[in-house]
Amino acid sequence: MTSYYYVYVIRSKKDMMFYTGYTSNLRSRIKEHNKGFVNATKGRAPFELVYWEGCRHQQDATKREKHPKSSWGKRYLKSRVRNYLRGKQ
């Protein structure tokens, strides 16, 4: 069985801010964020997953994780999830 690494973007339902990360177990990682086990997002739960993509290699995921944090990446992300965000605001 092939393992994947996931780059993901979650949004805090509390303050509507985005957080980007990567993991090899997406479901488990989202649960950790929502339970307050991740220092970077502690106190901002609950979260919703708004975007994810899979990579075959960890190095690709770590490089890709940086893109949504850049100005171009933020624009790209907002265009990709525009309809979803429009329905949630």
Backbone torsions as a table, in degrees:
resi	resn	phi	psi	omega
1	MET	NA	133.3	-178.9
2	THR	-84.8	135.5	177.1
3	SER	-95.3	150.2	178.9
4	TYR	-122.8	158.4	173.5
5	TYR	-119.5	135.5	-173.7
6	TYR	-113.6	131.2	169.5
7	VAL	-94.9	131.6	-175.5
8	TYR	-138.1	156.9	174.1
9	VAL	-128.3	126.5	175.7
10	ILE	-116.3	155.7	177.6
11	ARG	-124.7	133.2	177.2
12	SER	-72.1	127.5	175.1
13	LYS	-75.9	-14.2	-179.3
14	LYS	-79.1	-49.3	-176.6
15	ASP	-123.0	4.5	177.2
16	MET	63.4	16.5	178.0
17	MET	-85.2	153.1	179.7
18	PHE	-98.7	151.0	174.5
19	TYR	-136.9	134.9	-179.0
20	THR	-115.0	139.9	177.4
21	GLY	-156.4	-175.4	173.7
22	TYR	-142.2	155.4	-175.2
23	THR	-161.5	163.2	173.2
24	SER	-97.5	-8.2	178.8
25	ASN	-136.5	93.4	-172.7
26	LEU	-63.5	-47.1	-178.6
27	ARG	-60.7	-44.9	-179.5
28	SER	-64.3	-40.6	-177.7
29	ARG	-66.3	-40.0	178.2
30	ILE	-63.7	-40.7	176.8
31	LYS	-60.9	-40.9	178.5
32	GLU	-62.0	-42.2	177.2
33	HIS	-60.9	-46.3	-176.6
34	ASN	-69.3	-25.2	178.4
35	LYS	-89.3	-2.7	177.8
36	GLY	82.2	20.6	-178.3
37	PHE	-86.9	-3.8	-177.9
38	VAL	-109.5	116.2	-175.2
39	ASN	-56.4	-39.2	-176.4
40	ALA	-64.3	-24.2	-177.3
41	THR	-120.9	6.4	-178.5
42	LYS	-56.9	134.7	178.5
43	GLY	86.3	-0.8	-178.9
44	ARG	-111.6	4.3	-179.6
45	ALA	-70.3	155.6	7.7
46	PRO	-84.6	160.1	-179.3
47	PHE	-119.5	154.7	171.2
48	GLU	-126.4	141.8	177.2
49	LEU	-78.5	122.8	-178.8
50	VAL	-111.2	-17.7	-178.9
51	TYR	-162.0	143.7	172.7
52	TRP	-155.3	155.6	173.8
53	GLU	-148.1	151.3	-176.6
54	GLY	-104.3	146.6	176.3
55	CYS	-130.0	148.1	-179.3
56	ARG	-81.4	-23.4	-177.0
57	HIS	-126.1	142.8	-178.4
58	GLN	-60.1	-39.9	-179.0
59	GLN	-62.0	-37.0	177.0
60	ASP	-65.7	-40.0	-179.8
61	ALA	-66.2	-42.3	-178.8
62	THR	-66.4	-36.9	176.2
63	LYS	-68.6	-42.2	-178.0
64	ARG	-68.0	-30.2	179.6
65	GLU	-59.0	-30.7	-177.9
66	LYS	-71.6	-27.4	-175.8
67	HIS	-60.3	-49.8	-179.5
68	PRO	-63.9	-14.0	179.6
69	LYS	-86.0	-14.6	-179.0
70	SER	-84.3	167.3	178.1
71	SER	-60.9	-45.6	179.0
72	TRP	-64.5	-39.9	-179.9
73	GLY	-65.0	-39.2	178.2
74	LYS	-64.4	-40.2	177.3
75	ARG	-64.6	-44.3	179.5
76	TYR	-60.5	-47.6	-178.7
77	LEU	-60.0	-45.7	-179.4
78	LYS	-63.0	-35.9	177.8
79	SER	-71.1	-34.0	-179.8
80	ARG	-69.3	-34.8	-175.6
81	VAL	-113.4	20.7	-176.3
82	ARG	-53.7	-50.5	-177.6
83	ASN	-65.6	-38.9	178.1
84	TYR	-62.3	-48.5	-179.2
85	LEU	-64.8	-36.1	-179.9
86	ARG	-61.2	-37.7	179.9
87	GLY	-76.5	-17.2	-176.7
88	LYS	-96.9	-16.0	-174.5
89	GLN	-89.4	NA	NA
